[in-house]
Amino acid sequence: MSIKKISNSTEDIKALQAIAKQTFTETFGSQNTAEDLAKFLSEEYDFDKLKAEVENPESFYYFYYFEDELAGYLKLNVGAAQTESDYPEALEIQRIYVLQKYQGKRIGLAMMQQALAVAKKLKKPQVWLGVWENNLKAQAFYQKSGFKKVGSHDFILGDDKQTDYILLKTL
């Protein structure tokens, strides 16, 4: 397995856009309407939006490769780049996605280790994330990694208001 920090090159942004859409669809497509999914994907994974996120100095994007094939990606945020302001001194894991065909190969674990290492390097006392209330597999992974549920917030997918649990880990 190898890790690469995502650059703002057109090639990297297009690859990010493709894997982001694919992993999100694999993970949540069967549990949401096609219309809500299409709206979310077009808004959240717009090329220019992703490029701006990659260029934000308070966000960190990484590609993960398994046997030289792109297998997943990780997005971390600090400061004003975080999606919530409740933990201003913490690091947020906003996106941690692995393609289905590479799940079970410890890539998610490597991503979590990377996130915790970045948090420690930046001297962040806590790491937090949001996870969909119906994504039990991810919740189990985060709980096994030492995260505890501390609240919830709304997550808008297309026109559907859903609930994400807020999970927190103190380092």
N, CA, C and O of each residue as an XYZ file, in Angstrom:
684
protein
N       0.842     -1.178      0.000
C       0.000      0.000      0.000
C       0.883      1.236      0.000
O       1.934      1.265      0.640
N       0.442      2.256     -0.727
C       1.174      3.519     -0.732
C       0.183      4.674     -0.594
O      -1.007      4.537     -0.879
N       0.713      5.812     -0.150
C      -0.091      7.010      0.098
C       0.515      8.159     -0.684
O       1.737      8.286     -0.770
N      -0.342      8.997     -1.254
C       0.116     10.176     -1.984
C      -0.747     11.361     -1.585
O      -1.974     11.269     -1.598
N      -0.116     12.469     -1.230
C      -0.868     13.702     -0.972
C      -1.415     14.184     -2.311
O      -0.685     14.254     -3.300
N      -2.696     14.514     -2.333
C      -3.343     14.927     -3.573
C      -2.937     16.356     -3.906
O      -2.988     17.239     -3.050
N      -2.534     16.578     -5.151
C      -2.136     17.916     -5.607
C      -3.315     18.593     -6.303
O      -4.367     17.985     -6.499
N      -3.127     19.848     -6.670
C      -4.190     20.569     -7.371
C      -4.082     20.433     -8.889
O      -4.669     21.227     -9.626
N      -3.337     19.433     -9.359
C      -3.237     19.206    -10.804
C      -4.587     18.736    -11.341
O      -5.376     18.132    -10.615
N      -4.840     19.012    -12.589
C      -6.084     18.570    -13.225
C      -6.218     17.056    -13.134
O      -7.304     16.538    -12.877
N      -5.119     16.353    -13.345
C      -5.134     14.887    -13.280
C      -5.573     14.398    -11.898
O      -6.426     13.516    -11.795
N      -4.995     14.965    -10.840
C      -5.360     14.544     -9.486
C      -6.807     14.902     -9.155
O      -7.518     14.098     -8.551
N      -7.246     16.086     -9.538
C      -8.618     16.495     -9.218
C      -9.620     15.612     -9.960
O     -10.648     15.240     -9.394
N      -9.337     15.275    -11.209
C     -10.233     14.383    -11.956
C     -10.269     12.991    -11.322
O     -11.330     12.373    -11.237
N      -9.113     12.502    -10.879
C      -9.068     11.196    -10.213
C      -9.829     11.246     -8.890
O     -10.551     10.310     -8.546
N      -9.664     12.345     -8.151
C     -10.389     12.520     -6.892
C     -11.893     12.549     -7.148
O     -12.663     11.896     -6.443
N     -12.299     13.301     -8.149
C     -13.717     13.412     -8.484
C     -14.294     12.033     -8.818
O     -15.385     11.688     -8.366
N     -13.571     11.261     -9.596
C     -14.052      9.937    -10.007
C     -14.166      8.990     -8.823
O     -15.187      8.319     -8.664
N     -13.123      8.924     -7.983
C     -13.175      7.985     -6.861
C     -14.157      8.457     -5.796
O     -14.781      7.633     -5.127
N     -14.304      9.758     -5.629
C     -15.268     10.276     -4.655
C     -16.686      9.882     -5.055
O     -17.464      9.417     -4.222
N     -17.016     10.066     -6.314
C     -18.353      9.704     -6.790
C     -18.583      8.199     -6.700
O     -19.658      7.748     -6.304
N     -17.562      7.426     -7.071
C     -17.715      5.968     -7.057
C     -17.863      5.438     -5.640
O     -18.758      4.635     -5.375
N     -17.003      5.871     -4.724
C     -17.074      5.348     -3.358
C     -18.358      5.782     -2.663
O     -18.963      5.000     -1.930
N     -18.776      7.021     -2.889
C     -20.014      7.483     -2.255
C     -21.206      6.689     -2.783
O     -22.082      6.292     -2.015
N     -21.236      6.461     -4.090
C     -22.328      5.697     -4.695
C     -22.323      4.254     -4.198
O     -23.378      3.705     -3.881
N     -21.148      3.637     -4.129
C     -21.058      2.266     -3.617
C     -21.559      2.187     -2.178
O     -22.242      1.234     -1.805
N     -21.221      3.184     -1.380
C     -21.546      3.161      0.044
C     -23.008      3.501      0.316
O     -23.643      2.871      1.161
N     -23.544      4.488     -0.393
C     -24.864      5.009     -0.040
C     -25.905      4.953     -1.152
O     -27.067      5.285     -0.918
N     -25.519      4.544     -2.347
C     -26.435      4.582     -3.484
C     -27.692      3.758     -3.306
O     -28.773      4.198     -3.698
N     -27.581      2.578     -2.727
C     -28.750      1.704     -2.602
C     -29.713      2.164     -1.511
O     -30.839      1.673     -1.437
N     -29.287      3.094     -0.672
C     -30.120      3.536      0.450
C     -30.702      4.932      0.238
O     -31.310      5.497      1.147
N     -30.519      5.483     -0.946
C     -31.012      6.823     -1.248
C     -31.611      6.838     -2.644
O     -31.314      5.967     -3.462
N     -32.457      7.832     -2.918
C     -33.061      7.911     -4.248
C     -32.007      8.333     -5.270
O     -31.028      8.999     -4.933
N     -32.221      7.940     -6.503
C     -31.303      8.311     -7.584
C     -31.233      9.824     -7.732
O     -30.169     10.370     -8.024
N     -32.361     10.508     -7.532
C     -32.400     11.967     -7.671
C     -31.578     12.649     -6.581
O     -30.794     13.555     -6.865
N     -31.757     12.213     -5.331
C     -30.988     12.811     -4.233
C     -29.498     12.537     -4.409
O     -28.665     13.417     -4.191
N     -29.174     11.316     -4.804
C     -27.773     10.957     -5.009
C     -27.157     11.795     -6.126
O     -26.059     12.328     -5.962
N     -27.841     11.917     -7.244
C     -27.314     12.697     -8.376
C     -27.100     14.156     -7.995
O     -26.085     14.751     -8.357
N     -28.040     14.729     -7.273
C     -27.913     16.130     -6.848
C     -26.710     16.298     -5.925
O     -25.918     17.227     -6.089
N     -26.577     15.398     -4.958
C     -25.458     15.470     -4.017
C     -24.123     15.342     -4.741
O     -23.213     16.140     -4.516
N     -24.004     14.344     -5.606
C     -22.739     14.110     -6.309
C     -22.353     15.297     -7.178
O     -21.182     15.675     -7.223
N     -23.319     15.887     -7.868
C     -22.990     17.012     -8.750
C     -22.595     18.249     -7.956
O     -21.761     19.031     -8.413
N     -23.175     18.441     -6.783
C     -22.848     19.613     -5.965
C     -21.554     19.416     -5.176
O     -20.670     20.271     -5.203
N     -21.448     18.299     -4.484
C     -20.312     18.082     -3.581
C     -19.019     17.744     -4.303
O     -17.936     18.088     -3.830
N     -19.120     17.078     -5.438
C     -17.922     16.628     -6.133
C     -17.708     17.363     -7.451
O     -17.135     16.815     -8.394
N     -18.168     18.594     -7.506
C     -17.910     19.484     -8.631
C     -16.397     19.718     -8.743
O     -15.722     19.895     -7.730
N     -15.874     19.719     -9.956
C     -14.427     19.861    -10.176
C     -13.866     21.102     -9.480
O     -12.882     21.007     -8.747
N     -14.479     22.253     -9.701
C     -13.958     23.502     -9.125
C     -14.044     23.508     -7.604
O     -13.165     24.046     -6.931
N     -15.098     22.912     -7.065
C     -15.229     22.831     -5.601
C     -14.121     21.953     -5.022
O     -13.494     22.316     -4.027
N     -13.882     20.801     -5.644
C     -12.820     19.915     -5.162
C     -11.458     20.585     -5.270
O     -10.635     20.469     -4.362
N     -11.216     21.282     -6.370
C      -9.935     21.973     -6.553
C      -9.730     23.004     -5.444
O      -8.637     23.104     -4.887
N     -10.764     23.763     -5.123
C     -10.668     24.758     -4.049
C     -10.404     24.087     -2.703
O      -9.636     24.606     -1.893
N     -11.030     22.942     -2.461
C     -10.804     22.216     -1.210
C      -9.363     21.716     -1.131
O      -8.719     21.836     -0.089
N      -8.862     21.161     -2.217
C      -7.478     20.659     -2.236
C      -6.497     21.808     -2.002
O      -5.470     21.624     -1.348
N      -6.807     22.980     -2.529
C      -5.916     24.143     -2.391
C      -6.036     24.833     -1.033
O      -5.209     25.683     -0.703
N      -7.042     24.486     -0.248
C      -7.219     25.087      1.073
C      -6.111     24.580      2.002
O      -5.981     23.369      2.182
N      -5.311     25.472      2.598
C      -4.215     25.021      3.461
C      -4.682     24.360      4.759
O      -3.874     23.776      5.481
N      -5.977     24.446      5.060
C      -6.499     23.807      6.267
C      -7.199     22.478      5.970
O      -7.844     21.902      6.847
N      -7.069     22.000      4.745
C      -7.585     20.683      4.368
C      -6.437     19.845      3.816
O      -5.515     20.364      3.187
N      -6.510     18.545      4.063
C      -5.455     17.618      3.644
C      -6.121     16.426      2.965
O      -6.915     15.716      3.582
N      -5.799     16.215      1.710
C      -6.343     15.108      0.922
C      -5.219     14.122      0.614
O      -4.093     14.517      0.312
N      -5.547     12.817      0.697
C      -4.576     11.766      0.395
C      -5.237     10.687     -0.454
O      -6.381     10.305     -0.209
N      -4.505     10.200     -1.455
C      -4.896      9.013     -2.206
C      -4.223      7.809     -1.551
O      -3.096      7.905     -1.065
N      -4.918      6.689     -1.541
C      -4.371      5.418     -1.053
C      -4.392      4.427     -2.205
O      -5.396      4.272     -2.900
N      -3.266      3.764     -2.389
C      -3.111      2.811     -3.484
C      -2.879      1.418     -2.915
O      -2.180      1.258     -1.914
N      -3.463      0.417     -3.553
C      -3.226     -0.975     -3.209
C      -2.701     -1.644     -4.466
O      -3.389     -1.693     -5.486
N      -1.477     -2.159     -4.392
C      -0.823     -2.776     -5.558
C      -0.905     -1.847     -6.774
O      -1.283     -2.264     -7.868
N      -0.545     -0.595     -6.558
C      -0.480      0.450     -7.587
C      -1.827      0.862     -8.174
O      -1.865      1.609     -9.151
N      -2.920      0.396     -7.606
C      -4.263      0.791     -8.058
C      -4.871      1.731     -7.022
O      -4.774      1.483     -5.821
N      -5.500      2.813     -7.491
C      -6.155      3.745     -6.583
C      -7.286      3.019     -5.869
O      -8.202      2.500     -6.507
N      -7.217      2.985     -4.535
C      -8.155      2.196     -3.746
C      -9.062      3.035     -2.853
O     -10.122      2.570     -2.436
N      -8.650      4.278     -2.556
C      -9.462      5.098     -1.670
C      -8.840      6.454     -1.466
O      -7.783      6.770     -2.013
N      -9.528      7.261     -0.653
C      -9.000      8.589     -0.358
C      -9.449      9.039      1.025
O     -10.425      8.541      1.586
N      -8.705      9.989      1.543
C      -8.923     10.524      2.888
C      -8.902     12.038      2.817
O      -8.052     12.620      2.143
N      -9.847     12.688      3.518
C      -9.849     14.150      3.620
C      -9.913     14.535      5.088
O     -10.795     14.093      5.824
N      -8.958     15.369      5.504
C      -8.885     15.877      6.873
C      -9.015     17.390      6.847
O      -8.582     18.040      5.895
N      -9.608     17.950      7.890
C      -9.762     19.402      8.004
C      -9.353     19.885      9.389
O      -9.517     19.178     10.384
N      -8.821     21.094      9.436
C      -8.565     21.795     10.694
C      -9.093     23.223     10.546
O      -9.427     23.665      9.446
N      -9.162     23.929     11.668
C      -9.529     25.341     11.629
C     -10.856     25.588     10.944
O     -11.815     24.838     11.130
N     -10.903     26.646     10.151
C     -12.136     27.070      9.483
C     -12.591     26.105      8.392
O     -13.730     26.202      7.937
N     -11.746     25.187      7.965
C     -12.139     24.216      6.930
C     -13.071     23.139      7.482
O     -13.722     22.434      6.710
N     -13.145     23.003      8.803
C     -14.007     21.988      9.393
C     -15.471     22.263      9.047
O     -15.874     23.414      8.875
N     -16.253     21.201      8.947
C     -17.661     21.333      8.580
C     -18.544     21.740      9.753
O     -19.703     22.101      9.550
N     -18.034     21.690     10.950
C     -18.717     22.151     12.163
C     -17.725     22.963     12.977
O     -16.517     22.744     12.892
N     -18.235     23.898     13.762
C     -17.351     24.765     14.557
C     -17.290     24.365     16.026
O     -16.721     25.097     16.836
N     -17.864     23.224     16.386
C     -17.923     22.814     17.789
C     -16.575     22.417     18.381
O     -16.399     22.470     19.598
N     -15.630     22.024     17.546
C     -14.329     21.555     18.028
C     -13.218     22.310     17.304
O     -12.490     21.715     16.509
N     -13.076     23.602     17.564
C     -12.141     24.431     16.786
C     -10.677     24.023     16.914
O      -9.878     24.315     16.024
N     -10.318     23.359     17.992
C      -8.924     22.951     18.189
C      -8.669     21.523     17.726
O      -7.550     21.026     17.847
N      -9.681     20.867     17.205
C      -9.575     19.460     16.813
C      -9.266     19.313     15.327
O      -9.229     20.293     14.583
N      -9.047     18.080     14.918
C      -8.920     17.701     13.517
C     -10.183     16.935     13.142
O     -10.638     16.074     13.895
N     -10.747     17.247     11.987
C     -11.923     16.550     11.490
C     -11.518     15.557     10.404
O     -10.764     15.891      9.490
N     -12.024     14.345     10.516
C     -11.959     13.384      9.415
C     -13.270     13.565      8.657
O     -14.314     13.075      9.088
N     -13.215     14.268      7.529
C     -14.449     14.530      6.783
C     -14.801     13.388      5.840
O     -15.969     13.020      5.711
N     -13.797     12.831      5.185
C     -14.060     11.757      4.227
C     -13.002     10.676      4.376
O     -11.802     10.948      4.367
N     -13.474      9.453      4.512
C     -12.581      8.301      4.607
C     -13.279      7.180      3.827
O     -14.151      6.490      4.356
N     -12.882      7.014      2.574
C     -13.588      6.111      1.668
C     -12.626      5.152      0.983
O     -11.555      5.535      0.512
N     -13.050      3.883      0.944
C     -12.298      2.824      0.265
C     -13.249      2.152     -0.724
O     -14.384      1.822     -0.379
N     -12.778      1.953     -1.950
C     -13.580      1.228     -2.939
C     -13.940     -0.150     -2.394
O     -13.134     -0.778     -1.708
N     -15.144     -0.617     -2.696
C     -15.611     -1.896     -2.155
C     -14.643     -3.036     -2.422
O     -14.407     -3.867     -1.546
N     -14.080     -3.083     -3.625
C     -13.220     -4.222     -3.961
C     -11.929     -4.243     -3.150
O     -11.226     -5.253     -3.147
N     -11.605     -3.154     -2.464
C     -10.396     -3.105     -1.639
C     -10.703     -3.122     -0.142
O      -9.788     -3.059      0.680
N     -11.975     -3.205      0.211
C     -12.312     -3.261      1.630
C     -11.866     -4.597      2.201
O     -11.879     -5.615      1.509
N     -11.472     -4.585      3.466
C     -10.958     -5.785      4.105
C      -9.460     -5.956      3.932
O      -8.899     -6.966      4.356
N      -8.804     -4.982      3.313
C      -7.358     -5.054      3.082
C      -6.600     -4.073      3.983
O      -5.444     -3.744      3.716
N      -7.251     -3.615      5.038
C      -6.659     -2.769      6.082
C      -6.323     -1.354      5.595
O      -5.525     -0.653      6.217
N      -6.931     -0.945      4.488
C      -6.698      0.401      3.975
C      -7.375      1.423      4.881
O      -6.794      2.466      5.181
N      -8.594      1.134      5.317
C      -9.287      2.025      6.247
C      -8.499      2.211      7.528
O      -8.435      3.315      8.069
N      -7.900      1.134      8.015
C      -7.065      1.222      9.214
C      -5.858      2.116      8.960
O      -5.497      2.925      9.815
N      -5.232      1.981      7.798
C      -4.092      2.843      7.451
C      -4.524      4.305      7.377
O      -3.788      5.197      7.797
N      -5.716      4.546      6.843
C      -6.238      5.913      6.781
C      -6.443      6.480      8.185
O      -6.093      7.628      8.460
N      -7.012      5.664      9.063
C      -7.237      6.117     10.438
C      -5.904      6.414     11.116
O      -5.773      7.421     11.811
N      -4.919      5.548     10.919
C      -3.594      5.787     11.502
C      -2.989      7.078     10.966
O      -2.360      7.824     11.715
N      -3.173      7.348      9.675
C      -2.682      8.585      9.066
C      -3.370      9.793      9.697
O      -2.712     10.774     10.042
N      -4.688      9.722      9.847
C      -5.445     10.831     10.436
C      -4.966     11.123     11.854
O      -4.775     12.283     12.221
N      -4.774     10.083     12.646
C      -4.323     10.275     14.027
C      -2.894     10.808     14.066
O      -2.559     11.622     14.926
N      -2.052     10.355     13.142
C      -0.672     10.853     13.074
C      -0.644     12.337     12.703
O       0.131     13.102     13.275
N      -1.481     12.745     11.754
C      -1.551     14.162     11.372
C      -2.039     14.984     12.559
O      -1.501     16.057     12.834
N      -3.053     14.489     13.261
C      -3.572     15.210     14.431
C      -2.479     15.394     15.481
O      -2.334     16.477     16.048
N      -1.722     14.348     15.735
C      -0.643     14.445     16.731
C       0.446     15.398     16.263
O       0.961     16.191     17.052
N       0.797     15.326     14.990
C       1.825     16.215     14.440
C       1.404     17.678     14.565
O       2.231     18.550     14.833
N       0.118     17.938     14.368
C      -0.411     19.299     14.463
C      -0.791     19.679     15.897
O      -1.313     20.765     16.150
N      -0.516     18.752     16.833
C      -0.800     18.965     18.256
C      -2.286     19.225     18.518
O      -2.648     20.100     19.305
N      -3.125     18.460     17.853
C      -4.572     18.556     18.047
C      -4.976     17.626     19.190
O      -4.583     16.459     19.190
N      -5.748     18.110     20.160
C      -6.107     17.278     21.307
C      -7.201     16.255     21.013
O      -7.365     15.285     21.753
N      -7.951     16.476     19.926
C      -9.075     15.603     19.609
C      -9.210     15.433     18.098
O      -8.743     16.252     17.306
N      -9.867     14.337     17.737
C     -10.245     14.076     16.348
C     -11.743     13.779     16.367
O     -12.231     13.054     17.234
N     -12.462     14.346     15.403
C     -13.898     14.090     15.333
C     -14.316     13.795     13.898
O     -13.582     14.065     12.948
N     -15.512     13.236     13.767
C     -16.070     12.927     12.451
C     -17.575     12.794     12.566
O     -18.118     12.630     13.658
N     -18.239     12.865     11.429
C     -19.665     12.587     11.341
C     -19.870     11.290     10.583
O     -19.197     11.030      9.586
N     -20.798     10.481     11.058
C     -21.101      9.205     10.397
C     -22.621      9.035     10.348
O     -23.313      9.269     11.338
N     -23.127      8.627      9.193
C     -24.563      8.463      9.003
C     -25.114      7.478     10.019
O     -24.508      6.440     10.284
N     -26.263      7.808     10.583
C     -26.885      6.964     11.601
C     -27.160      5.546     11.098
O     -27.229      4.615     11.900
N     -27.318      5.367      9.791
C     -27.603      4.044      9.224
C     -26.357      3.304      8.733
O     -26.465      2.182      8.240
N     -25.187      3.912      8.858
C     -23.952      3.262      8.410
C     -23.324      2.521      9.595
O     -22.353      2.982     10.194
N     -23.900      1.375      9.912
C     -23.488      0.620     11.093
C     -22.074      0.062     10.959
O     -21.347     -0.029     11.948
N     -21.684     -0.309      9.752
C     -20.333     -0.841      9.525
C     -19.285      0.211      9.880
O     -18.311     -0.091     10.570
N     -19.479      1.434      9.414
C     -18.530      2.510      9.722
C     -18.553      2.838     11.209
O     -17.503      3.073     11.807
N     -19.737      2.857     11.809
C     -19.822      3.150     13.239
C     -19.017      2.141     14.054
O     -18.316      2.515     14.994
N     -19.118      0.872     13.695
C     -18.368     -0.167     14.410
C     -16.866      0.050     14.257
O     -16.113     -0.108     15.218
N     -16.430      0.412     13.054
C     -15.007      0.679     12.805
C     -14.521      1.842     13.664
O     -13.457      1.760     14.277
N     -15.295      2.922     13.710
C     -14.881      4.096     14.485
C     -14.878      3.804     15.982
O     -13.985      4.254     16.700
N     -15.865      3.056     16.453
C     -15.896      2.707     17.872
C     -14.698      1.832     18.227
O     -14.098      1.996     19.289
N     -14.354      0.913     17.344
C     -13.180      0.061     17.560
C     -11.902      0.903     17.587
O     -10.923      0.539     18.238
N     -11.922      2.035     16.871
C     -10.770      2.945     16.829
C     -10.755      3.922     18.002
O      -9.878      4.782     18.078
N     -11.720      3.797     18.916
C     -11.720      4.612     20.126
C     -12.589      5.855     20.092
O     -12.489      6.697     20.984
N     -13.441      5.992     19.081
C     -14.333      7.149     18.992
C     -15.600      6.896     19.807
O     -16.086      5.768     19.896
N     -16.126      7.972     20.401
C     -17.351      7.914     21.199
C     -18.374      8.886     20.624
O     -18.020      9.973     20.167
N     -19.635      8.491     20.650
C     -20.712      9.363     20.170
C     -20.904     10.508     21.161
O     -21.057     10.290     22.363
N     -20.894     11.748     20.626
C     -21.058     12.933     21.480
C     -22.202     13.830     21.016
O     -22.500     14.831     21.669
N     -22.842     13.494     19.911
C     -23.933     14.332     19.423
C     -24.355     13.924     18.033
O     -24.051     12.826     17.568
N     -25.066     14.831     17.372
C     -25.514     14.576     16.006
C     -25.682     15.903     15.281
O     -25.755     16.966     15.898
N     -25.742     15.815     13.959
C     -26.040     16.996     13.143
C     -26.757     16.552     11.874
O     -26.752     15.375     11.513
N     -27.367     17.512     11.214
C     -28.059     17.218      9.964
C     -27.049     17.084      8.834
O     -26.044     17.793      8.784
N     -27.340     16.165      7.939
C     -26.562     15.974      6.722
C     -27.564     15.987      5.576
O     -28.500     15.188      5.552
N     -27.368     16.886      4.640
C     -28.305     17.023      3.532
C     -27.759     16.279      2.313
O     -26.700     16.614      1.783
N     -28.503     15.270      1.885
C     -28.136     14.496      0.701
C     -29.203     14.771     -0.350
O     -30.304     14.224     -0.298
N     -28.856     15.625     -1.302
C     -29.846     16.052     -2.291
C     -30.883     16.919     -1.608
O     -30.576     18.007     -1.122
N     -32.122     16.426     -1.575
C     -33.199     17.130     -0.872
C     -33.599     16.408      0.411
O     -34.594     16.768      1.040
N     -32.839     15.401      0.800
C     -33.170     14.576      1.958
C     -32.324     14.982      3.163
O     -31.095     14.936      3.112
N     -32.990     15.377      4.242
C     -32.276     15.708      5.484
C     -32.082     14.423      6.285
O     -33.048     13.775      6.689
N     -30.826     14.072      6.507
C     -30.481     12.862      7.241
C     -29.743     13.238      8.523
O     -29.394     14.400      8.731
N     -29.512     12.249      9.374
C     -28.815     12.487     10.633
C     -27.466     11.790     10.627
O     -27.367     10.594     10.354
N     -26.441     12.554     10.930
C     -25.105     12.006     11.166
C     -24.825     12.073     12.657
O     -25.144     13.064     13.314
N     -24.230     11.016     13.186
C     -23.747     11.058     14.558
C     -22.385     11.728     14.556
O     -21.589     11.526     13.639
N     -22.118     12.517     15.571
C     -20.800     13.111     15.763
C     -20.036     12.204     16.718
O     -20.490     11.942     17.831
N     -18.879     11.727     16.281
C     -18.023     10.870     17.097
C     -16.728     11.612     17.380
O     -16.211     12.329     16.523
N     -16.212     11.434     18.582
C     -15.036     12.170     19.038
C     -14.046     11.215     19.691
O     -14.428     10.277     20.391
N     -12.779     11.471     19.449
C     -11.702     10.718     20.108
C     -10.725     11.730     20.683
O     -10.252     12.622     19.978
N     -10.428     11.586     21.968
C      -9.430     12.431     22.609
C      -8.088     11.720     22.518
O      -7.977     10.529     22.809
N      -7.070     12.471     22.109
C      -5.737     11.878     21.925
C      -4.928     11.966     23.205
O      -3.782     11.520     23.244
